[in-house]
Amino acid sequence: MLKSASSIGLLLAAVCFVSPLRGQDAWHDFWNEVHVGWHRNNEWPAPFSMADRQAAMAPFCGMIANGWQRQNLIGENYFDGGSKSLNNAGIERIRVILRQSPVEHRIIYVERDLDDDVTNLRIDAVQQAVAALQPKGPMPEVAVSNMVPEGRSAEMVAAEYKGYTSSAPTPRLTAHSAGGSGGGGGASTSGSSGSAGGGTN
């Protein structure tokens, strides 16, 4: 009986001691919120403008990353169809990326093929070319990209240009333009001669 009475007394003492502390904490939190709200209202919109600026500038980081990915993309046109090795245009493209791209954007992207084995062969070919073109210093990363490069192969462009130049018509003046200018001159000449003849009569 005495033990139960003493335990109840201790419990009541603990509750009486903790409840003022909780009340003080709540009172302190309330005035802290009032203080923060007062400064926030007086400094508006300063606390929120930086968050708005960061939200407005966030898409530009993704745009810049996608632009460099397209710029450093080694597409299907830079590989030989049968051996999946780099052609001369692909090697020169990698050379330009290694020499002109900034260090933070010096990542070479390889176009993904529907066949994973072809994609792995392309990555191996690009890594071998990078090791040959840049024997010293840290090796740039070679990553796989789902982007599709724009443009066509150089062979197709050269064939179109060659066909256009070989089938171009010879430059000549048409009979209509030559006759029209001559006819106009003849008419004005005959008219002037007729008026001159009329004056002599």
C-alpha positions as CSV (number, residue, x, y, z in Angstrom):
1,M,0.0,0.0,0.0
2,L,2.8,2.4,0.9
3,K,4.7,1.5,-2.2
4,S,1.7,2.2,-4.4
5,A,1.0,5.5,-2.6
6,S,4.6,6.6,-3.0
7,S,4.7,5.7,-6.7
8,I,1.5,7.7,-7.3
9,G,3.1,10.7,-5.5
10,L,6.2,10.5,-7.6
11,L,4.1,10.4,-10.7
12,L,2.1,13.5,-9.7
13,A,5.3,15.3,-8.8
14,A,6.8,14.5,-12.2
15,V,3.6,15.7,-14.0
16,C,3.6,18.9,-12.0
17,F,7.3,19.5,-12.8
18,V,7.0,18.8,-16.6
19,S,3.8,20.7,-17.3
20,P,5.3,24.1,-16.6
21,L,8.3,23.3,-18.7
22,R,6.1,22.3,-21.6
23,G,4.1,25.5,-21.2
24,Q,7.3,27.5,-21.2
25,D,8.5,25.8,-24.4
26,A,5.2,26.4,-26.1
27,W,5.3,30.1,-25.0
28,H,8.8,30.4,-26.3
29,D,8.0,28.8,-29.6
30,F,5.0,31.1,-30.0
31,W,7.1,34.3,-29.5
32,N,9.8,32.9,-31.8
33,E,7.2,32.5,-34.6
34,V,6.0,36.0,-34.0
35,H,9.5,37.3,-34.2
36,V,10.3,35.4,-37.4
37,G,7.0,36.5,-39.0
38,W,7.6,40.1,-38.1
39,H,11.0,40.1,-39.8
40,R,9.6,38.2,-42.8
41,N,6.8,40.7,-43.4
42,N,9.2,43.7,-43.1
43,E,11.8,42.2,-45.5
44,W,9.3,40.9,-48.1
45,P,10.0,39.8,-50.8
46,A,13.7,39.3,-50.0
47,P,13.3,35.9,-48.4
48,F,11.4,34.5,-51.4
49,S,13.0,36.2,-54.4
50,M,16.1,33.9,-54.3
51,A,13.8,30.8,-54.3
52,D,11.9,32.2,-57.3
53,R,15.2,32.9,-59.1
54,Q,16.5,29.4,-58.5
55,A,13.2,28.0,-59.8
56,A,13.4,30.1,-62.9
57,M,17.0,29.2,-63.6
58,A,16.7,25.5,-62.9
59,P,15.6,24.5,-66.5
60,F,18.6,26.2,-68.0
61,C,21.0,23.7,-66.3
62,G,19.1,20.9,-68.1
63,M,19.1,22.8,-71.4
64,I,22.9,23.3,-71.2
65,A,23.5,19.7,-70.4
66,N,21.4,18.5,-73.3
67,G,23.1,21.0,-75.6
68,W,26.5,19.7,-74.7
69,Q,25.3,16.1,-75.1
70,R,24.1,16.8,-78.6
71,Q,27.3,18.7,-79.4
72,N,29.5,15.8,-78.2
73,L,27.3,13.0,-79.7
74,I,29.0,10.4,-81.9
75,G,26.1,9.1,-84.0
76,E,25.7,6.2,-86.4
77,N,27.1,8.2,-89.3
78,Y,30.6,8.2,-87.7
79,F,30.9,4.4,-87.7
80,D,31.4,2.0,-90.5
81,G,28.4,-0.2,-91.1
82,G,30.1,-3.6,-91.2
83,S,32.9,-3.4,-88.7
84,K,31.3,-0.8,-86.3
85,S,34.7,1.0,-86.2
86,L,35.1,4.7,-86.4
87,N,35.5,6.2,-89.8
88,N,37.8,9.3,-90.5
89,A,34.9,11.7,-89.8
90,G,34.4,10.0,-86.4
91,I,38.0,10.2,-85.4
92,E,38.2,13.9,-86.4
93,R,35.0,14.6,-84.4
94,I,36.5,13.0,-81.3
95,R,39.7,15.1,-81.9
96,V,37.6,18.3,-82.0
97,I,35.8,17.4,-78.8
98,L,39.0,16.6,-76.9
99,R,40.7,19.9,-78.0
100,Q,37.9,22.4,-78.0
101,S,35.3,21.4,-75.4
102,P,35.7,22.8,-71.9
103,V,37.0,20.3,-69.3
104,E,33.7,20.1,-67.4
105,H,31.8,19.3,-70.6
106,R,34.4,17.0,-72.2
107,I,32.2,13.9,-72.1
108,I,31.8,11.9,-75.3
109,Y,28.3,10.4,-75.9
110,V,27.7,7.4,-78.2
111,E,24.4,6.9,-79.8
112,R,22.6,3.8,-78.5
113,D,21.7,1.1,-81.0
114,L,18.8,-1.3,-80.8
115,D,21.4,-4.1,-80.4
116,D,23.3,-3.9,-77.2
117,D,26.3,-5.7,-78.8
118,V,26.6,-3.0,-81.4
119,T,26.4,-0.3,-78.7
120,N,29.3,-2.0,-76.8
121,L,31.4,-2.2,-80.0
122,R,30.8,1.5,-80.6
123,I,31.9,2.3,-77.0
124,D,35.0,0.2,-77.3
125,A,35.9,1.9,-80.6
126,V,35.4,5.4,-79.1
127,Q,37.5,4.5,-76.0
128,Q,40.3,3.2,-78.2
129,A,40.3,6.4,-80.3
130,V,40.3,8.6,-77.1
131,A,43.3,6.6,-75.7
132,A,45.1,7.1,-79.0
133,L,44.3,10.8,-79.4
134,Q,44.9,11.7,-75.7
135,P,47.7,9.6,-74.3
136,K,48.3,11.9,-71.3
137,G,46.1,13.2,-68.6
138,P,42.7,12.0,-67.3
139,M,40.6,10.1,-69.8
140,P,37.2,11.7,-70.6
141,E,34.1,9.8,-69.8
142,V,32.4,7.9,-72.6
143,A,28.6,7.5,-72.0
144,V,25.7,6.1,-73.9
145,S,23.0,8.5,-75.2
146,N,19.5,8.0,-76.3
147,M,19.6,11.1,-78.5
148,V,19.4,10.8,-82.3
149,P,21.9,13.1,-84.0
150,E,20.7,15.6,-86.6
151,G,22.1,15.6,-90.2
152,R,23.1,12.9,-92.7
153,S,26.3,11.0,-93.6
154,A,29.0,12.9,-95.5
155,E,28.9,10.3,-98.3
156,M,25.2,11.1,-98.9
157,V,25.8,14.8,-98.9
158,A,28.8,14.4,-101.3
159,A,26.8,12.2,-103.6
160,E,23.9,14.7,-103.7
161,Y,26.3,17.6,-104.4
162,K,28.1,15.6,-107.1
163,G,24.9,14.7,-108.8
164,Y,23.7,18.3,-108.7
165,T,26.8,19.7,-110.2
166,S,27.0,17.0,-112.9
167,S,23.3,17.5,-114.0
168,A,23.2,21.3,-113.8
169,P,21.9,22.9,-117.1
170,T,24.3,25.1,-119.1
171,P,23.6,28.8,-118.6
172,R,22.0,30.5,-121.6
173,L,19.6,33.3,-122.4
174,T,16.1,32.3,-123.5
175,A,14.8,33.4,-126.9
176,H,11.8,35.2,-125.3
177,S,14.0,37.5,-123.2
178,A,16.3,38.3,-126.2
179,G,13.5,38.9,-128.6
180,G,11.5,41.0,-126.1
181,S,14.3,43.4,-125.6
182,G,15.2,43.5,-129.3
183,G,11.6,44.0,-130.3
184,G,11.1,46.9,-127.9
185,G,14.2,48.6,-129.3
186,G,13.0,48.0,-132.9
187,A,9.6,49.4,-132.3
188,S,11.0,52.6,-130.8
189,T,13.4,52.9,-133.7
190,S,10.7,52.5,-136.4
191,G,8.4,54.9,-134.6
192,S,11.1,57.6,-134.4
193,S,11.9,57.1,-138.0
194,G,8.2,57.4,-139.0
195,S,7.8,60.6,-137.1
196,A,10.9,61.9,-138.7
197,G,9.6,61.0,-142.1
198,G,6.3,62.7,-141.4
199,G,8.2,65.9,-140.5
200,T,10.0,66.0,-143.8
201,N,6.8,65.6,-145.8
